[in-house]
Amino acid sequence: MEANGKYSFTMLFEPAEEGGYVVTCPALPGLVTEGDTMEEARRMAEDALRGYLESLLEDGLSIPADKSPIAEPIEIALVS
């Protein structure tokens, strides 16, 4: 556990085709939640993150380090 009992993880917020946002965490496989608005998605992400970490601790597992993905656009041209 971190010294102050707080954890910080990078969460990815992606617009969903049907509206709203899908939220994932690269460091925590299987953590997926969603919200109709960005505000709701943030609340849902906090709740999902808390539940995920509490579950790890209850199972006697260690909490992994955060992974900070690097996002970079790559442009290509396709020749037909």
N, CA, C and O atoms as a Maestro MAE file, in Angstrom:
{
 s_m_m2io_version
 :::
 2.0.0
}

f_m_ct {
 s_m_title
 :::
 protein
 m_atom[320] {
  # First column is atom index #
  i_m_mmod_type
  r_m_x_coord
  r_m_y_coord
  r_m_z_coord
  i_m_residue_number
  s_m_chain_name
  s_m_pdb_residue_name
  s_m_pdb_atom_name
  i_m_atomic_number
  :::
  1 25 0.854 -1.173 0.000 1 A "MET " " N  " 7
  2 3 0.000 0.000 0.000 1 A "MET " " CA " 6
  3 2 0.897 1.232 0.000 1 A "MET " " C  " 6
  4 15 1.949 1.250 0.640 1 A "MET " " O  " 8
  5 25 0.481 2.229 -0.703 2 A "GLU " " N  " 7
  6 3 1.234 3.462 -0.712 2 A "GLU " " CA " 6
  7 2 1.187 4.070 0.691 2 A "GLU " " C  " 6
  8 15 0.276 3.791 1.469 2 A "GLU " " O  " 8
  9 25 2.161 4.887 0.993 3 A "ALA " " N  " 7
  10 3 2.297 5.439 2.344 3 A "ALA " " CA " 6
  11 2 1.025 6.108 2.850 3 A "ALA " " C  " 6
  12 15 0.678 5.945 4.020 3 A "ALA " " O  " 8
  13 25 0.334 6.844 2.019 4 A "ASN " " N  " 7
  14 3 -0.846 7.563 2.477 4 A "ASN " " CA " 6
  15 2 -2.137 6.774 2.256 4 A "ASN " " C  " 6
  16 15 -3.227 7.295 2.495 4 A "ASN " " O  " 8
  17 25 -2.024 5.520 1.801 5 A "GLY " " N  " 7
  18 3 -3.205 4.695 1.588 5 A "GLY " " CA " 6
  19 2 -3.979 5.055 0.336 5 A "GLY " " C  " 6
  20 15 -5.076 4.541 0.118 5 A "GLY " " O  " 8
  21 25 -3.427 5.925 -0.487 6 A "LYS " " N  " 7
  22 3 -4.091 6.341 -1.717 6 A "LYS " " CA " 6
  23 2 -3.360 5.763 -2.922 6 A "LYS " " C  " 6
  24 15 -2.145 5.570 -2.899 6 A "LYS " " O  " 8
  25 25 -4.115 5.496 -3.955 7 A "TYR " " N  " 7
  26 3 -3.571 4.958 -5.192 7 A "TYR " " CA " 6
  27 2 -4.002 5.832 -6.352 7 A "TYR " " C  " 6
  28 15 -5.044 6.487 -6.303 7 A "TYR " " O  " 8
  29 25 -3.200 5.834 -7.380 8 A "SER " " N  " 7
  30 3 -3.521 6.589 -8.579 8 A "SER " " CA " 6
  31 2 -3.288 5.686 -9.793 8 A "SER " " C  " 6
  32 15 -2.217 5.098 -9.942 8 A "SER " " O  " 8
  33 25 -4.290 5.585 -10.646 9 A "PHE " " N  " 7
  34 3 -4.184 4.772 -11.851 9 A "PHE " " CA " 6
  35 2 -4.657 5.550 -13.059 9 A "PHE " " C  " 6
  36 15 -5.607 6.328 -12.974 9 A "PHE " " O  " 8
  37 25 -4.002 5.343 -14.171 10 A "THR " " N  " 7
  38 3 -4.402 5.951 -15.431 10 A "THR " " CA " 6
  39 2 -5.647 5.247 -15.946 10 A "THR " " C  " 6
  40 15 -5.661 4.030 -16.130 10 A "THR " " O  " 8
  41 25 -6.687 6.029 -16.174 11 A "MET " " N  " 7
  42 3 -7.939 5.492 -16.705 11 A "MET " " CA " 6
  43 2 -8.145 6.068 -18.107 11 A "MET " " C  " 6
  44 15 -7.892 7.250 -18.340 11 A "MET " " O  " 8
  45 25 -8.599 5.236 -19.027 12 A "LEU " " N  " 7
  46 3 -8.857 5.672 -20.396 12 A "LEU " " CA " 6
  47 2 -10.354 5.826 -20.607 12 A "LEU " " C  " 6
  48 15 -11.121 4.900 -20.343 12 A "LEU " " O  " 8
  49 25 -10.765 6.980 -21.078 13 A "PHE " " N  " 7
  50 3 -12.169 7.289 -21.346 13 A "PHE " " CA " 6
  51 2 -12.347 7.362 -22.854 13 A "PHE " " C  " 6
  52 15 -11.821 8.262 -23.509 13 A "PHE " " O  " 8
  53 25 -13.092 6.408 -23.398 14 A "GLU " " N  " 7
  54 3 -13.308 6.381 -24.843 14 A "GLU " " CA " 6
  55 2 -14.781 6.591 -25.154 14 A "GLU " " C  " 6
  56 15 -15.643 5.948 -24.555 14 A "GLU " " O  " 8
  57 25 -15.076 7.498 -26.097 15 A "PRO " " N  " 7
  58 3 -16.476 7.692 -26.482 15 A "PRO " " CA " 6
  59 2 -17.062 6.384 -27.020 15 A "PRO " " C  " 6
  60 15 -16.432 5.703 -27.830 15 A "PRO " " O  " 8
  61 25 -18.256 6.041 -26.572 16 A "ALA " " N  " 7
  62 3 -18.938 4.818 -27.020 16 A "ALA " " CA " 6
  63 2 -19.790 5.144 -28.242 16 A "ALA " " C  " 6
  64 15 -20.326 6.246 -28.356 16 A "ALA " " O  " 8
  65 25 -19.912 4.190 -29.147 17 A "GLU " " N  " 7
  66 3 -20.703 4.387 -30.362 17 A "GLU " " CA " 6
  67 2 -22.138 4.781 -30.044 17 A "GLU " " C  " 6
  68 15 -22.721 5.621 -30.729 17 A "GLU " " O  " 8
  69 25 -22.704 4.180 -29.013 18 A "GLU " " N  " 7
  70 3 -24.096 4.437 -28.660 18 A "GLU " " CA " 6
  71 2 -24.248 5.661 -27.761 18 A "GLU " " C  " 6
  72 15 -25.354 5.971 -27.319 18 A "GLU " " O  " 8
  73 25 -23.158 6.350 -27.491 19 A "GLY " " N  " 7
  74 3 -23.171 7.515 -26.616 19 A "GLY " " CA " 6
  75 2 -22.538 7.181 -25.277 19 A "GLY " " C  " 6
  76 15 -22.429 6.014 -24.903 19 A "GLY " " O  " 8
  77 25 -22.133 8.192 -24.576 20 A "GLY " " N  " 7
  78 3 -21.481 7.978 -23.296 20 A "GLY " " CA " 6
  79 2 -20.024 7.610 -23.470 20 A "GLY " " C  " 6
  80 15 -19.434 7.837 -24.526 20 A "GLY " " O  " 8
  81 25 -19.447 7.036 -22.420 21 A "TYR " " N  " 7
  82 3 -18.021 6.718 -22.400 21 A "TYR " " CA " 6
  83 2 -17.789 5.339 -21.805 21 A "TYR " " C  " 6
  84 15 -18.465 4.931 -20.860 21 A "TYR " " O  " 8
  85 25 -16.828 4.631 -22.371 22 A "VAL " " N  " 7
  86 3 -16.362 3.362 -21.830 22 A "VAL " " CA " 6
  87 2 -15.019 3.650 -21.164 22 A "VAL " " C  " 6
  88 15 -14.161 4.321 -21.738 22 A "VAL " " O  " 8
  89 25 -14.847 3.136 -19.950 23 A "VAL " " N  " 7
  90 3 -13.640 3.415 -19.178 23 A "VAL " " CA " 6
  91 2 -12.892 2.112 -18.906 23 A "VAL " " C  " 6
  92 15 -13.481 1.127 -18.461 23 A "VAL " " O  " 8
  93 25 -11.586 2.118 -19.180 24 A "THR " " N  " 7
  94 3 -10.728 0.966 -18.897 24 A "THR " " CA " 6
  95 2 -9.469 1.458 -18.184 24 A "THR " " C  " 6
  96 15 -9.179 2.654 -18.143 24 A "THR " " O  " 8
  97 25 -8.739 0.508 -17.630 25 A "CYS " " N  " 7
  98 3 -7.494 0.823 -16.930 25 A "CYS " " CA " 6
  99 2 -6.415 -0.143 -17.436 25 A "CYS " " C  " 6
  100 15 -6.491 -1.341 -17.164 25 A "CYS " " O  " 8
  101 25 -5.414 0.362 -18.167 26 A "PRO " " N  " 7
  102 3 -4.381 -0.516 -18.725 26 A "PRO " " CA " 6
  103 2 -3.669 -1.395 -17.695 26 A "PRO " " C  " 6
  104 15 -3.262 -2.510 -18.022 26 A "PRO " " O  " 8
  105 25 -3.512 -0.921 -16.467 27 A "ALA " " N  " 7
  106 3 -2.785 -1.673 -15.441 27 A "ALA " " CA " 6
  107 2 -3.627 -2.761 -14.788 27 A "ALA " " C  " 6
  108 15 -3.089 -3.649 -14.126 27 A "ALA " " O  " 8
  109 25 -4.959 -2.698 -14.970 28 A "LEU " " N  " 7
  110 3 -5.846 -3.627 -14.277 28 A "LEU " " CA " 6
  111 2 -6.732 -4.356 -15.290 28 A "LEU " " C  " 6
  112 15 -7.827 -3.889 -15.603 28 A "LEU " " O  " 8
  113 25 -6.269 -5.485 -15.796 29 A "PRO " " N  " 7
  114 3 -7.021 -6.221 -16.808 29 A "PRO " " CA " 6
  115 2 -8.431 -6.570 -16.334 29 A "PRO " " C  " 6
  116 15 -8.627 -7.022 -15.206 29 A "PRO " " O  " 8
  117 25 -9.394 -6.355 -17.204 30 A "GLY " " N  " 7
  118 3 -10.773 -6.699 -16.876 30 A "GLY " " CA " 6
  119 2 -11.555 -5.577 -16.230 30 A "GLY " " C  " 6
  120 15 -12.772 -5.688 -16.086 30 A "GLY " " O  " 8
  121 25 -10.893 -4.493 -15.835 31 A "LEU " " N  " 7
  122 3 -11.621 -3.368 -15.256 31 A "LEU " " CA " 6
  123 2 -12.221 -2.566 -16.410 31 A "LEU " " C  " 6
  124 15 -11.509 -1.906 -17.166 31 A "LEU " " O  " 8
  125 25 -13.534 -2.640 -16.525 32 A "VAL " " N  " 7
  126 3 -14.267 -1.910 -17.560 32 A "VAL " " CA " 6
  127 2 -15.553 -1.394 -16.943 32 A "VAL " " C  " 6
  128 15 -16.270 -2.132 -16.268 32 A "VAL " " O  " 8
  129 25 -15.837 -0.131 -17.176 33 A "THR " " N  " 7
  130 3 -17.092 0.447 -16.730 33 A "THR " " CA " 6
  131 2 -17.512 1.485 -17.750 33 A "THR " " C  " 6
  132 15 -16.808 1.712 -18.734 33 A "THR " " O  " 8
  133 25 -18.653 2.117 -17.527 34 A "GLU " " N  " 7
  134 3 -19.128 3.111 -18.487 34 A "GLU " " CA " 6
  135 2 -20.028 4.118 -17.800 34 A "GLU " " C  " 6
  136 15 -20.490 3.908 -16.679 34 A "GLU " " O  " 8
  137 25 -20.265 5.211 -18.495 35 A "GLY " " N  " 7
  138 3 -21.173 6.240 -17.996 35 A "GLY " " CA " 6
  139 2 -21.768 7.001 -19.158 35 A "GLY " " C  " 6
  140 15 -21.151 7.127 -20.215 35 A "GLY " " O  " 8
  141 25 -22.973 7.510 -18.955 36 A "ASP " " N  " 7
  142 3 -23.654 8.256 -20.015 36 A "ASP " " CA " 6
  143 2 -23.035 9.633 -20.249 36 A "ASP " " C  " 6
  144 15 -23.111 10.174 -21.353 36 A "ASP " " O  " 8
  145 25 -22.424 10.194 -19.209 37 A "THR " " N  " 7
  146 3 -21.741 11.482 -19.319 37 A "THR " " CA " 6
  147 2 -20.324 11.297 -18.778 37 A "THR " " C  " 6
  148 15 -20.020 10.293 -18.132 37 A "THR " " O  " 8
  149 25 -19.468 12.273 -19.049 38 A "MET " " N  " 7
  150 3 -18.102 12.194 -18.540 38 A "MET " " CA " 6
  151 2 -18.113 12.190 -17.015 38 A "MET " " C  " 6
  152 15 -17.345 11.456 -16.392 38 A "MET " " O  " 8
  153 25 -18.968 12.992 -16.415 39 A "GLU " " N  " 7
  154 3 -19.071 13.040 -14.951 39 A "GLU " " CA " 6
  155 2 -19.480 11.678 -14.394 39 A "GLU " " C  " 6
  156 15 -18.880 11.193 -13.435 39 A "GLU " " O  " 8
  157 25 -20.500 11.061 -14.991 40 A "GLU " " N  " 7
  158 3 -20.936 9.744 -14.540 40 A "GLU " " CA " 6
  159 2 -19.843 8.707 -14.779 40 A "GLU " " C  " 6
  160 15 -19.626 7.832 -13.941 40 A "GLU " " O  " 8
  161 25 -19.154 8.799 -15.914 41 A "ALA " " N  " 7
  162 3 -18.075 7.849 -16.217 41 A "ALA " " CA " 6
  163 2 -16.955 7.955 -15.179 41 A "ALA " " C  " 6
  164 15 -16.387 6.938 -14.780 41 A "ALA " " O  " 8
  165 25 -16.634 9.167 -14.740 42 A "ARG " " N  " 7
  166 3 -15.608 9.351 -13.697 42 A "ARG " " CA " 6
  167 2 -16.047 8.711 -12.386 42 A "ARG " " C  " 6
  168 15 -15.260 8.027 -11.731 42 A "ARG " " O  " 8
  169 25 -17.308 8.933 -12.002 43 A "ARG " " N  " 7
  170 3 -17.825 8.326 -10.758 43 A "ARG " " CA " 6
  171 2 -17.787 6.804 -10.856 43 A "ARG " " C  " 6
  172 15 -17.371 6.124 -9.919 43 A "ARG " " O  " 8
  173 25 -18.220 6.282 -11.985 44 A "MET " " N  " 7
  174 3 -18.227 4.830 -12.179 44 A "MET " " CA " 6
  175 2 -16.800 4.277 -12.160 44 A "MET " " C  " 6
  176 15 -16.555 3.190 -11.637 44 A "MET " " O  " 8
  177 25 -15.868 5.032 -12.733 45 A "ALA " " N  " 7
  178 3 -14.465 4.604 -12.747 45 A "ALA " " CA " 6
  179 2 -13.901 4.542 -11.335 45 A "ALA " " C  " 6
  180 15 -13.199 3.593 -10.987 45 A "ALA " " O  " 8
  181 25 -14.204 5.546 -10.523 46 A "GLU " " N  " 7
  182 3 -13.734 5.541 -9.126 46 A "GLU " " CA " 6
  183 2 -14.302 4.344 -8.375 46 A "GLU " " C  " 6
  184 15 -13.585 3.676 -7.631 46 A "GLU " " O  " 8
  185 25 -15.580 4.075 -8.568 47 A "ASP " " N  " 7
  186 3 -16.228 2.956 -7.901 47 A "ASP " " CA " 6
  187 2 -15.632 1.621 -8.361 47 A "ASP " " C  " 6
  188 15 -15.356 0.746 -7.540 47 A "ASP " " O  " 8
  189 25 -15.436 1.471 -9.667 48 A "ALA " " N  " 7
  190 3 -14.871 0.231 -10.210 48 A "ALA " " CA " 6
  191 2 -13.433 0.040 -9.730 48 A "ALA " " C  " 6
  192 15 -13.030 -1.072 -9.388 48 A "ALA " " O  " 8
  193 25 -12.664 1.123 -9.707 49 A "LEU " " N  " 7
  194 3 -11.276 1.047 -9.248 49 A "LEU " " CA " 6
  195 2 -11.208 0.643 -7.778 49 A "LEU " " C  " 6
  196 15 -10.411 -0.215 -7.398 49 A "LEU " " O  " 8
  197 25 -12.048 1.264 -6.959 50 A "ARG " " N  " 7
  198 3 -12.077 0.931 -5.525 50 A "ARG " " CA " 6
  199 2 -12.422 -0.553 -5.333 50 A "ARG " " C  " 6
  200 15 -11.752 -1.254 -4.575 50 A "ARG " " O  " 8
  201 25 -13.459 -1.023 -6.015 51 A "GLY " " N  " 7
  202 3 -13.863 -2.419 -5.899 51 A "GLY " " CA " 6
  203 2 -12.787 -3.381 -6.359 51 A "GLY " " C  " 6
  204 15 -12.552 -4.411 -5.726 51 A "GLY " " O  " 8
  205 25 -12.134 -3.047 -7.458 52 A "TYR " " N  " 7
  206 3 -11.068 -3.900 -8.003 52 A "TYR " " CA " 6
  207 2 -9.917 -4.022 -7.007 52 A "TYR " " C  " 6
  208 15 -9.453 -5.125 -6.717 52 A "TYR " " O  " 8
  209 25 -9.457 -2.874 -6.482 53 A "LEU " " N  " 7
  210 3 -8.327 -2.890 -5.544 53 A "LEU " " CA " 6
  211 2 -8.685 -3.586 -4.234 53 A "LEU " " C  " 6
  212 15 -7.876 -4.333 -3.685 53 A "LEU " " O  " 8
  213 25 -9.900 -3.341 -3.729 54 A "GLU " " N  " 7
  214 3 -10.330 -4.022 -2.502 54 A "GLU " " CA " 6
  215 2 -10.389 -5.524 -2.711 54 A "GLU " " C  " 6
  216 15 -10.034 -6.288 -1.813 54 A "GLU " " O  " 8
  217 25 -10.832 -5.957 -3.886 55 A "SER " " N  " 7
  218 3 -10.895 -7.387 -4.200 55 A "SER " " CA " 6
  219 2 -9.500 -8.012 -4.224 55 A "SER " " C  " 6
  220 15 -9.295 -9.113 -3.713 55 A "SER " " O  " 8
  221 25 -8.550 -7.302 -4.820 56 A "LEU " " N  " 7
  222 3 -7.172 -7.807 -4.830 56 A "LEU " " CA " 6
  223 2 -6.664 -7.999 -3.406 56 A "LEU " " C  " 6
  224 15 -6.100 -9.043 -3.079 56 A "LEU " " O  " 8
  225 25 -6.865 -6.983 -2.554 57 A "LEU " " N  " 7
  226 3 -6.384 -7.065 -1.176 57 A "LEU " " CA " 6
  227 2 -7.074 -8.183 -0.400 57 A "LEU " " C  " 6
  228 15 -6.427 -8.897 0.367 57 A "LEU " " O  " 8
  229 25 -8.393 -8.338 -0.597 58 A "GLU " " N  " 7
  230 3 -9.133 -9.408 0.084 58 A "GLU " " CA " 6
  231 2 -8.629 -10.787 -0.323 58 A "GLU " " C  " 6
  232 15 -8.652 -11.723 0.476 58 A "GLU " " O  " 8
  233 25 -8.173 -10.910 -1.568 59 A "ASP " " N  " 7
  234 3 -7.654 -12.186 -2.066 59 A "ASP " " CA " 6
  235 2 -6.175 -12.373 -1.751 59 A "ASP " " C  " 6
  236 15 -5.574 -13.364 -2.167 59 A "ASP " " O  " 8
  237 25 -5.582 -11.427 -1.017 60 A "GLY " " N  " 7
  238 3 -4.180 -11.528 -0.637 60 A "GLY " " CA " 6
  239 2 -3.224 -11.240 -1.777 60 A "GLY " " C  " 6
  240 15 -2.057 -11.629 -1.721 60 A "GLY " " O  " 8
  241 25 -3.700 -10.563 -2.812 61 A "LEU " " N  " 7
  242 3 -2.865 -10.244 -3.967 61 A "LEU " " CA " 6
  243 2 -2.323 -8.827 -3.849 61 A "LEU " " C  " 6
  244 15 -2.915 -7.972 -3.190 61 A "LEU " " O  " 8
  245 25 -1.204 -8.595 -4.491 62 A "SER " " N  " 7
  246 3 -0.625 -7.252 -4.442 62 A "SER " " CA " 6
  247 2 -1.266 -6.366 -5.511 62 A "SER " " C  " 6
  248 15 -1.763 -6.846 -6.529 62 A "SER " " O  " 8
  249 25 -1.238 -5.105 -5.256 63 A "ILE " " N  " 7
  250 3 -1.773 -4.127 -6.202 63 A "ILE " " CA " 6
  251 2 -0.650 -3.764 -7.167 63 A "ILE " " C  " 6
  252 15 0.418 -3.327 -6.737 63 A "ILE " " O  " 8
  253 25 -0.881 -3.940 -8.466 64 A "PRO " " N  " 7
  254 3 0.182 -3.671 -9.441 64 A "PRO " " CA " 6
  255 2 0.459 -2.173 -9.585 64 A "PRO " " C  " 6
  256 15 -0.345 -1.328 -9.191 64 A "PRO " " O  " 8
  257 25 1.605 -1.884 -10.155 65 A "ALA " " N  " 7
  258 3 1.943 -0.490 -10.440 65 A "ALA " " CA " 6
  259 2 1.112 0.000 -11.615 65 A "ALA " " C  " 6
  260 15 0.687 -0.785 -12.462 65 A "ALA " " O  " 8
  261 25 0.889 1.290 -11.652 66 A "ASP " " N  " 7
  262 3 0.158 1.897 -12.758 66 A "ASP " " CA " 6
  263 2 0.976 1.781 -14.035 66 A "ASP " " C  " 6
  264 15 2.206 1.741 -14.001 66 A "ASP " " O  " 8
  265 25 0.282 1.728 -15.148 67 A "LYS " " N  " 7
  266 3 0.918 1.778 -16.459 67 A "LYS " " CA " 6
  267 2 0.407 3.030 -17.138 67 A "LYS " " C  " 6
  268 15 -0.802 3.250 -17.216 67 A "LYS " " O  " 8
  269 25 1.298 3.832 -17.619 68 A "SER " " N  " 7
  270 3 0.891 5.035 -18.328 68 A "SER " " CA " 6
  271 2 1.094 4.818 -19.820 68 A "SER " " C  " 6
  272 15 2.219 4.890 -20.315 68 A "SER " " O  " 8
  273 25 0.008 4.551 -20.537 69 A "PRO " " N  " 7
  274 3 0.149 4.318 -21.973 69 A "PRO " " CA " 6
  275 2 0.582 5.593 -22.689 69 A "PRO " " C  " 6
  276 15 0.307 6.705 -22.240 69 A "PRO " " O  " 8
  277 25 1.246 5.407 -23.777 70 A "ILE " " N  " 7
  278 3 1.653 6.532 -24.605 70 A "ILE " " CA " 6
  279 2 0.739 6.545 -25.825 70 A "ILE " " C  " 6
  280 15 0.713 5.588 -26.599 70 A "ILE " " O  " 8
  281 25 0.004 7.613 -25.988 71 A "ALA " " N  " 7
  282 3 -0.891 7.743 -27.132 71 A "ALA " " CA " 6
  283 2 -0.222 8.636 -28.161 71 A "ALA " " C  " 6
  284 15 0.193 9.755 -27.859 71 A "ALA " " O  " 8
  285 25 -0.126 8.127 -29.377 72 A "GLU " " N  " 7
  286 3 0.495 8.897 -30.436 72 A "GLU " " CA " 6
  287 2 -0.192 8.570 -31.752 72 A "GLU " " C  " 6
  288 15 -0.264 7.403 -32.139 72 A "GLU " " O  " 8
  289 25 -0.695 9.580 -32.439 73 A "PRO " " N  " 7
  290 3 -1.325 9.303 -33.728 73 A "PRO " " CA " 6
  291 2 -0.284 8.929 -34.780 73 A "PRO " " C  " 6
  292 15 0.805 9.501 -34.826 73 A "PRO " " O  " 8
  293 25 -0.631 7.978 -35.604 74 A "ILE " " N  " 7
  294 3 0.219 7.568 -36.711 74 A "ILE " " CA " 6
  295 2 -0.602 7.678 -37.978 74 A "ILE " " C  " 6
  296 15 -1.666 7.071 -38.095 74 A "ILE " " O  " 8
  297 25 -0.104 8.457 -38.928 75 A "GLU " " N  " 7
  298 3 -0.828 8.684 -40.175 75 A "GLU " " CA " 6
  299 2 -0.192 7.865 -41.288 75 A "GLU " " C  " 6
  300 15 1.026 7.866 -41.464 75 A "GLU " " O  " 8
  301 25 -1.038 7.168 -42.033 76 A "ILE " " N  " 7
  302 3 -0.558 6.399 -43.182 76 A "ILE " " CA " 6
  303 2 -1.446 6.686 -44.376 76 A "ILE " " C  " 6
  304 15 -2.565 7.176 -44.224 76 A "ILE " " O  " 8
  305 25 -0.953 6.387 -45.544 77 A "ALA " " N  " 7
  306 3 -1.751 6.511 -46.763 77 A "ALA " " CA " 6
  307 2 -1.799 5.150 -47.418 77 A "ALA " " C  " 6
  308 15 -0.779 4.476 -47.558 77 A "ALA " " O  " 8
  309 25 -3.001 4.751 -47.819 78 A "LEU " " N  " 7
  310 3 -3.167 3.486 -48.523 78 A "LEU " " CA " 6
  311 2 -3.284 3.767 -50.006 78 A "LEU " " C  " 6
  312 15 -4.043 4.642 -50.423 78 A "LEU " " O  " 8
  313 25 -2.544 3.036 -50.787 79 A "VAL " " N  " 7
  314 3 -2.572 3.206 -52.238 79 A "VAL " " CA " 6
  315 2 -3.439 2.098 -52.804 79 A "VAL " " C  " 6
  316 15 -3.207 0.918 -52.541 79 A "VAL " " O  " 8
  317 25 -4.463 2.493 -53.603 80 A "SER " " N  " 7
  318 3 -5.334 1.474 -54.173 80 A "SER " " CA " 6
  319 2 -4.853 1.026 -55.522 80 A "SER " " C  " 6
  320 15 -5.475 0.166 -56.145 80 A "SER " " O  " 8
  :::
 }
 m_bond[319] {
  # First column is bond index #
  i_m_from
  i_m_to
  i_m_order
  :::
  1 1 2 1
  2 2 3 1
  3 3 4 2
  4 3 5 1
  5 5 6 1
  6 6 7 1
  7 7 8 2
  8 7 9 1
  9 9 10 1
  10 10 11 1
  11 11 12 2
  12 11 13 1
  13 13 14 1
  14 14 15 1
  15 15 16 2
  16 15 17 1
  17 17 18 1
  18 18 19 1
  19 19 20 2
  20 19 21 1
  21 21 22 1
  22 22 23 1
  23 23 24 2
  24 23 25 1
  25 25 26 1
  26 26 27 1
  27 27 28 2
  28 27 29 1
  29 29 30 1
  30 30 31 1
  31 31 32 2
  32 31 33 1
  33 33 34 1
  34 34 35 1
  35 35 36 2
  36 35 37 1
  37 37 38 1
  38 38 39 1
  39 39 40 2
  40 39 41 1
  41 41 42 1
  42 42 43 1
  43 43 44 2
  44 43 45 1
  45 45 46 1
  46 46 47 1
  47 47 48 2
  48 47 49 1
  49 49 50 1
  50 50 51 1
  51 51 52 2
  52 51 53 1
  53 53 54 1
  54 54 55 1
  55 55 56 2
  56 55 57 1
  57 57 58 1
  58 58 59 1
  59 59 60 2
  60 59 61 1
  61 61 62 1
  62 62 63 1
  63 63 64 2
  64 63 65 1
  65 65 66 1
  66 66 67 1
  67 67 68 2
  68 67 69 1
  69 69 70 1
  70 70 71 1
  71 71 72 2
  72 71 73 1
  73 73 74 1
  74 74 75 1
  75 75 76 2
  76 75 77 1
  77 77 78 1
  78 78 79 1
  79 79 80 2
  80 79 81 1
  81 81 82 1
  82 82 83 1
  83 83 84 2
  84 83 85 1
  85 85 86 1
  86 86 87 1
  87 87 88 2
  88 87 89 1
  89 89 90 1
  90 90 91 1
  91 91 92 2
  92 91 93 1
  93 93 94 1
  94 94 95 1
  95 95 96 2
  96 95 97 1
  97 97 98 1
  98 98 99 1
  99 99 100 2
  100 99 101 1
  101 101 102 1
  102 102 103 1
  103 103 104 2
  104 103 105 1
  105 105 106 1
  106 106 107 1
  107 107 108 2
  108 107 109 1
  109 109 110 1
  110 110 111 1
  111 111 112 2
  112 111 113 1
  113 113 114 1
  114 114 115 1
  115 115 116 2
  116 115 117 1
  117 117 118 1
  118 118 119 1
  119 119 120 2
  120 119 121 1
  121 121 122 1
  122 122 123 1
  123 123 124 2
  124 123 125 1
  125 125 126 1
  126 126 127 1
  127 127 128 2
  128 127 129 1
  129 129 130 1
  130 130 131 1
  131 131 132 2
  132 131 133 1
  133 133 134 1
  134 134 135 1
  135 135 136 2
  136 135 137 1
  137 137 138 1
  138 138 139 1
  139 139 140 2
  140 139 141 1
  141 141 142 1
  142 142 143 1
  143 143 144 2
  144 143 145 1
  145 145 146 1
  146 146 147 1
  147 147 148 2
  148 147 149 1
  149 149 150 1
  150 150 151 1
  151 151 152 2
  152 151 153 1
  153 153 154 1
  154 154 155 1
  155 155 156 2
  156 155 157 1
  157 157 158 1
  158 158 159 1
  159 159 160 2
  160 159 161 1
  161 161 162 1
  162 162 163 1
  163 163 164 2
  164 163 165 1
  165 165 166 1
  166 166 167 1
  167 167 168 2
  168 167 169 1
  169 169 170 1
  170 170 171 1
  171 171 172 2
  172 171 173 1
  173 173 174 1
  174 174 175 1
  175 175 176 2
  176 175 177 1
  177 177 178 1
  178 178 179 1
  179 179 180 2
  180 179 181 1
  181 181 182 1
  182 182 183 1
  183 183 184 2
  184 183 185 1
  185 185 186 1
  186 186 187 1
  187 187 188 2
  188 187 189 1
  189 189 190 1
  190 190 191 1
  191 191 192 2
  192 191 193 1
  193 193 194 1
  194 194 195 1
  195 195 196 2
  196 195 197 1
  197 197 198 1
  198 198 199 1
  199 199 200 2
  200 199 201 1
  201 201 202 1
  202 202 203 1
  203 203 204 2
  204 203 205 1
  205 205 206 1
  206 206 207 1
  207 207 208 2
  208 207 209 1
  209 209 210 1
  210 210 211 1
  211 211 212 2
  212 211 213 1
  213 213 214 1
  214 214 215 1
  215 215 216 2
  216 215 217 1
  217 217 218 1
  218 218 219 1
  219 219 220 2
  220 219 221 1
  221 221 222 1
  222 222 223 1
  223 223 224 2
  224 223 225 1
  225 225 226 1
  226 226 227 1
  227 227 228 2
  228 227 229 1
  229 229 230 1
  230 230 231 1
  231 231 232 2
  232 231 233 1
  233 233 234 1
  234 234 235 1
  235 235 236 2
  236 235 237 1
  237 237 238 1
  238 238 239 1
  239 239 240 2
  240 239 241 1
  241 241 242 1
  242 242 243 1
  243 243 244 2
  244 243 245 1
  245 245 246 1
  246 246 247 1
  247 247 248 2
  248 247 249 1
  249 249 250 1
  250 250 251 1
  251 251 252 2
  252 251 253 1
  253 253 254 1
  254 254 255 1
  255 255 256 2
  256 255 257 1
  257 257 258 1
  258 258 259 1
  259 259 260 2
  260 259 261 1
  261 261 262 1
  262 262 263 1
  263 263 264 2
  264 263 265 1
  265 265 266 1
  266 266 267 1
  267 267 268 2
  268 267 269 1
  269 269 270 1
  270 270 271 1
  271 271 272 2
  272 271 273 1
  273 273 274 1
  274 274 275 1
  275 275 276 2
  276 275 277 1
  277 277 278 1
  278 278 279 1
  279 279 280 2
  280 279 281 1
  281 281 282 1
  282 282 283 1
  283 283 284 2
  284 283 285 1
  285 285 286 1
  286 286 287 1
  287 287 288 2
  288 287 289 1
  289 289 290 1
  290 290 291 1
  291 291 292 2
  292 291 293 1
  293 293 294 1
  294 294 295 1
  295 295 296 2
  296 295 297 1
  297 297 298 1
  298 298 299 1
  299 299 300 2
  300 299 301 1
  301 301 302 1
  302 302 303 1
  303 303 304 2
  304 303 305 1
  305 305 306 1
  306 306 307 1
  307 307 308 2
  308 307 309 1
  309 309 310 1
  310 310 311 1
  311 311 312 2
  312 311 313 1
  313 313 314 1
  314 314 315 1
  315 315 316 2
  316 315 317 1
  317 317 318 1
  318 318 319 1
  319 319 320 2
  :::
 }
}
